[in-house]
Amino acid sequence: MQAASVRPLPLAPCVSFILLRDDCVLLEQRRADKPIDPGMVMVPGGHMEPGETQEDTLIRELAEELSIVPHDARYVCSLLHPTDELQLLHYYLVTEWSGEIQALEAESVFWHPVSQLDRLDIAPDHIAIHEARRLYGA
């Protein structure tokens, strides 16, 4: 019997940011022209660049995606998310920031009630949001 050919997906480290306010979480709807997860609703984030730390990526991506600067960010967890690539998502809870939130790269960003997350297909973000609330009482 011949062994099956196994082709692992390339690992893509990413940083995702959970912003909570008034029992709502900030979500984005990705643009339809994005090559990975087009049109999907999810927690905002982005790929780590070679040589970047998670903190470097967090600061850069918050500026690029939302036009904000974090003042308080806490590590939550890391989860795998297989899409067209195998994403290793490092989640951070951002509780304080400066700047006005804008959708610079997504189709839109919006506040969504945490109590209604089960209505959205946003795994593994759903797990990370609940873990952030469990760990930090957010």
BELJO-V16861 format. One record per residue. D_CENTER is the distance of its C-alpha to the mean C-alpha in whole Angstrom. Layout:
D_CENTER
D_CENTER
This chain:
42
40
37
34
32
28
26
23
19
19
16
13
11
8
6
3
5
7
10
13
16
19
18
15
11
10
9
9
12
11
15
17
18
15
16
13
12
14
14
12
10
7
4
4
4
7
10
12
15
19
20
17
16
12
14
15
12
10
13
13
10
10
14
13
11
12
15
15
16
15
18
16
13
14
12
11
11
11
11
12
11
14
14
16
15
14
11
10
7
8
6
8
10
11
15
17
16
19
19
19
15
16
14
15
13
12
15
14
12
14
14
14
17
15
19
18
15
17
18
15
14
10
11
9
7
10
12
9
10
14
14
13
15
18
17
18
19
17
